[in-house]
Amino acid sequence: MHRRLSPPVAARLSAATADLPGPLAVVDLDAFDANAATLVQLAAGMPIRIATKSLRSRPLIERALGRGGFEGLMCYAVREALWWARDGHDDLLVAYPSVDVPALTELAADSALTRAVIVMIDSVEHVDFIAREVPGHEGLRVAIDVDASLRVGPAHMGVRRSPTRTPADVEAVIRRAQERGLVVAGLMFYDAQIAGLPDSGPAMRKMKKISDGELRTRRAEVVAAARALADLEVVNGGGTGSLHVTHLDTSLTELAAGSGLFAPTLFDRYDALSLRPAAYFAAPVVRRPGEGMVTAYGGGYVASGPPGWSRVPSPLAEQDLSLIRREGAGEVQTPLEGSGADRLSLGDRIWFRHAKAGELAERFTEFALVSSDGGDRVVGRAATYRGEGQCFG
C-alpha cells in the first residue's frame, strides 16, 4: 500500500515553488527515484521497458532509462517512436497498432529507423492493411499484440484489445506477415485485469490469481508456437501493477512499466506496491463563493477510462478540502469545500494528485522538479512532450 502523505507536503511544495506562477505541475525527484528502485526490485532482474505514455516528458523518461533495470522504450505512436529514434534511441517498441500511413511510410523508407523501431500489429487484417497502404513495407519489424484477458464462460475480464489469442491465431498472423515481407520480431501481452486494477477485495485478488495462472500457461504455449516460426527479439508482458508476478514467467524477455514512477491515485490500493506519490499539480485560489468554500483556477484534469469519481484529481487530504460532487473538477475552475477553505486566501495554492500518470503532462509544458536534497527546493525543469511542441494523440 502507499505510504500516507506526511502532513507538510502541501506546505513544502508551496514553499518550494513560491516563485513560480500557478497552475503548475511538480515532480518530486526523491519519490520518483525511490519508485524506480521499487519497480526494479519487483522485476527481480528482468528488464523493464518504460511505457512513455505514462510520463510524456523526455527528461524524466531519460532519467529512468539511465538507471539499471530499465531498457528500451514502449512508445504509443509511430510518430513518437520516430522522434525518439532521431534523438539517438534504438530500442523502441510501439505498443499500439497504427494506421498512420505517412508515419509508417517514413519509417519504412529509412533502414536506420527500421532497425530502431518495432511496430505493433494484432491481426491478419492489419498485416494486409500495411501491405496494401505502406510503400516499401518489406522489412518493417513488427510485434504481435496477443490478447491477455481472462475469459471464464461468457465473462470477459480485461481490456478489449487484440483479436489474436491462441497459438493458432498467432501462427496465422505470423505466416501472413512473412508472406507480405514483414519481419516478426516480437510478441506483447498486456494483462490489464492484473496490472490495471487495484486489489479492492477478496474477489478481485482471487480473479487476479486465476488470471495469472491461466495466462502463464497460455503465454508459454503462444510463445513456443511463435518461436517455431519467427526469431523473436522481444516478448513483453506486464505493467506496474503486475511486475511482482509477471517476472516469474520465463517465456518473457522483458516487462513494461511507467505509471509506477509517478504513482497516481489509481495505484493507491495495490497489495504488492509500496510507492510514493511523485507527481502533483497546484491550482491557485481565485474565488471565495461562500463560507467553507473556495474556487481554484483550472484543475479539471479528468483521467481517461470508465467515467466516475476514481478518475478525477484528488486534493491532498491534509488540506481538509474535497471536490463538490455536483460540480466536480471544472474546465477552468474547480470549487472545493471543507474546513480547510477558510484558512486559505486568494492566491494560495491547492495541491492535487492526478488519477493517472502521463495524462497530466498533456496539461502542462513542463514539470518543476523538486528535491529535498539540501532542503525542499526547485532543482530544475523537465519539459513535457507539449513543452517540446509534440502531440502524439
N, C-alpha and C positions, 0 to 999 in steps of 0.2 A: 504494500500500500504506500501511497505518497506520504512523505513526512508533512506534518502540519506546518503551515506557513508561520514563521515566527512573527510576533506582534508588530515589530517595527518595519516590516517590509515596505509598506506604502510610504511611510515617512522617510525611510532611507532612500528609496527610489526618487521621491520628490526632491530631497536634498541634493542627490547626485546630479539630477537633471534640471536644477533650478534655472540655469541659464539658457535652456532650450525651450523654444515655443511648443505648445501643445495644440492639437493632439500629437502624440509621439509614441513610437514603439521602442521597446528596450529588450535587449538580451543580456541576461546575467551570465557572463562568461564562466564564472566558477561553477554554476549549476550546469551549464552546457557541457563543460569538460567532465564533470562528475557523471553526467548522464551517458556521455560517450564511453567512459570507462565501464559503467554498469552494463551497457549493451554488449561491449566486447566480452565482458565476463560471462554474460548469459550465452553468448555464441560459442564459448568454450573451444576456441581455436579455429572455428570455421569462419572464413572471411565474410564480412558484411558489405554488401553493395549499398551505397547510400541512395535512398529514394529522394531525388531532387525536389519533387513536388512538395515535400514536407518541410523544406527550408526556403527555397526560392531566393537564396542570397548567395552569390558566388563566393564572397569571402568566408562565410560561415561553412559552406559546403567544403571548401578547400581546407578550412581549419580541421574539420572532422577527418577529411581524407588524409591529412598529414599525420594522423595518429596510427599506430599499429593496430591491426584488426579490421581496418576499413580498406576495401579495394574496389575500385570502379564505381561508376555512377549508373543509376537507374533513372533514365530521363522519362518524361511523359509526352514529348512531342519530337518529331523528326527534326524540326527546325531548331529546337533546343539542343538536340544532340549535335547538330552541325555547328552551332555556336560554340559548344564546349570543345568539339574536335578542333576547330580553328584556333582555339586557345591552347592547344597542345595536349589535350587529353585523348587517350587512345583505347580506353576500355569502357565503352558506352553501350548500354542496353536500353532500347526504347521499349517501355513496358506495355504500351497500348498499340493496337493495330492502327494504322494510318491510311487515310485516303487522300492525303495531301500530295497530289501528283507532282506539282512543281518541286517540292522539297525532296520527294523520293527520286525524281529525275536528277536533281542536283547531286544527291548522294551517289547515285549510280554512275554518274559521269566522272567521278573523281576516285581513283583507286586508293589514294591515301585515306580519304573519308570512308570508303567501303571497308578498309582494314580496321578502322577505329570504331565503327558503328554496326550494331546488330539491331535490326528492326523486327517488330513483332507481327506474327500472323496467327490466326486462330481457326482457319478453315480452308477447305479446298476453294471455296468461293473467293476468299481473299487472295489466295495464290493466283487464281485466274484473273482477278482484278489487276494485280500488279503486272502480270504478264501482258495483259491487254493494254494497259494505260501508261506504263512507265517505259519509255525508250531506253534501251541499253540495260535492262534489268538483270541480264545474265551476270551472275557473280555476286549479286546482292546477298549479304549474310542475313539469315532470318532465324528467329526462335519461335517456338510454338507455345502459345498460351493454353495450358491444359486446365480444364475445369477441376477445381479442387474442393467444390462444395460437398456437403453431406446430403445424401438422399436416403430417406427411410420411407419406403412405400411412396405415397403421394407427397410426403413432406419434403421440402427443399430448404436446407439451411446453409446459407452462404449467399454470395452475390451472384447475379446473373451476368456471366461474362462469356466464356468460351463455349461453343457447342461441341468442342473436342474433349472427350473424357476417357475413353478406353484405349487399350493398346491398339486395337484395330483402327479406331478413329485416327490415332496419331500416325500409324503406318500409312493410312490413306493420304494424309496431308503431306507427309514426307515424300512419298512417291510422286505426288503431283508436283510438289515444289521442285524436286530434282528433274522431273520431265521438262519443267519450264526454265531450267537453268539457274534456279536459286540454290544457295548453299545453306543447308540446315545446320546451324551451329549451336542451337540450344533449345532448352525447354524452360518453362516457367510455371510454377504452381503457387497461386496466392490463396492461402487458407483464411479467408475473411471471417469465417464463423469462429475461428480460434483467435486470430491475431487482432481482429477488429471489434470484438465485443468484450465488455468488462465482465468480471466474474460476479454476476449480480445475484447468485443464489445457487442452491444445490442442483437444480435442474440444468442451469447453464454450465456448471462445472462438469456434470455428467455428460452433457452433449459434447463438450469440448474433448473430453477423454475418448469418447466413442469415435468422434471425428478424426482425432489424431491417429487412432489405431487403424481405422478404415483407410485413411489417406496414405499412411505409411506403407501399407500393403499394396495398394493400387499404384502409388507413385513408383515403387520399385518395379512393378510389372511394366508400367508405361516406359520408364527409363530403359529397362532391358530391351524392350521391343524397339525403341528408337535407336539405341546404340548398335543394334544389329544392322541398321540401315544407314546411319549417319555418324560422322565423327563429331561428337558433341563437345564443345568447348565450355559451355555453361549449362548447369542445371540449378536453377534458382528457386528458392522457396521461402515461405515465412514472411513475417513482419514483426514490428516491435513487440506486439503482444503475444507472439508465439515462438520467439527465439529459444526460450528455455526448453521447448520440446522438439522443435523442428531441427535443431542442431544435432539431434540424435540419429537422424535419418542419413545413413551412409550413401544413399543413392544421390544425394545432393552434393554439389560442389561449392555452393555458397548460399548465404542468406540475404535478406533485404531488410532494411530498417531506415527510418528517418524521423518519424514523429516523436520518438522517444527522446531525441536530442532537445526538443523544445518542451516536451511533457505538457501538452494542453490538457484541458479538463476532461476530455473523453478518455484519458488514460489514468484517471484517478482511482479506479476500482479494479485493479488487476492484482491478483494474489502474488504473482511471480515478479512484479515490478516494484522497485524501490527507486523512484525517480524524483528529481527536484524540479519544480516549475522554473523554467528558464526564460520564457518569453512573456512579456507583458505589454499592455498599452495603457496610456493615460489620456483621459479626456478632461478638459478644464470645466469648472462650474461656470455657467453663464447666466443662469436664472435661479430665482427662488420663488416658485409659484405659490407656495403656502408653507405653513408651519410643518416641519418634519419632512420637507421635500426640497430637492434641488434638481436642476437640469444641467446635464453635461453636454458640451458641444461634440457632435459626432457620436461614435460608439455603436452604430448599427451594423456591426460586422458579424452577421449570422452565417454559420457554417453550413456547408452542403450536407446532403443526406436527408433522411426522413425528417420532415418538419416537426418541431417540438421544442420544449424548453431545454433539452440537453444540447441544443445547437446554438444557443445564444451565449454571448460573452457573460462572464461572471465577475462581479466586483469582488475584490479581496474581502474575505469575511471580517477582518479586523476593522474595516471601515464602518461596520454596522449599517450597511445600505443594501437595498435589494431593488431589482427592477420592478416596476409597476406592471402587473400582469396584463392589465387591459391595454397597455401601450407597448410594452416590450422595449427592445433596443431600436432606436429610430434612425432614419436615413441621415439626418443632420443634427438631431438632438435626441438625448436619452434621459428621460426623467427617472429619478430614483427616490425612494423613501426609506425612512428608518431613523433610529435615534442618532445616527451619525450626521444627519443632514444639518442640524442646527449648529454643529461645530465647524462647518465649512463656510468660507467666504468666497465671493466671486473671484475667480482666477485660481482657486485651489484645485488640485488635481485629484481625480478619482481613478484608481488603478484597477484594471481588469485583466483577466486571463481569457484567451480565446478558446473556443471549444475544440478547434482543430489546429493543426500546426501551420503548414505553409500558406494557408489562405490569408493569414494576417499580413503576409508580405505583399499581397495584391493591393492593400490599402495604404501602404507607406512606401516612400522612395528609399528609406534607409532605416536601419536599426541603430540606436545609440547603444554602445557596448559598455556595460558596467562591470566593474570588478571590485572586490573587497580587498584585493592585494594592495596594502598600503593605505587602506581606507576606502569607503564606498565612493566611487567617482566614475565619471565617464572616461574611458581609456581609449576610445576610438569610435569609428563609424563603420558600418557594413552596409553597402548598397544592396538593395533588393533587386530582383530582376526588373521591376518597374523603374527603379532608380537608374538602371543602366539602359533604359529605353526599350526593354524587351517585354513582350507579352505573348505568351505561347498558348493562351486559351485557358 
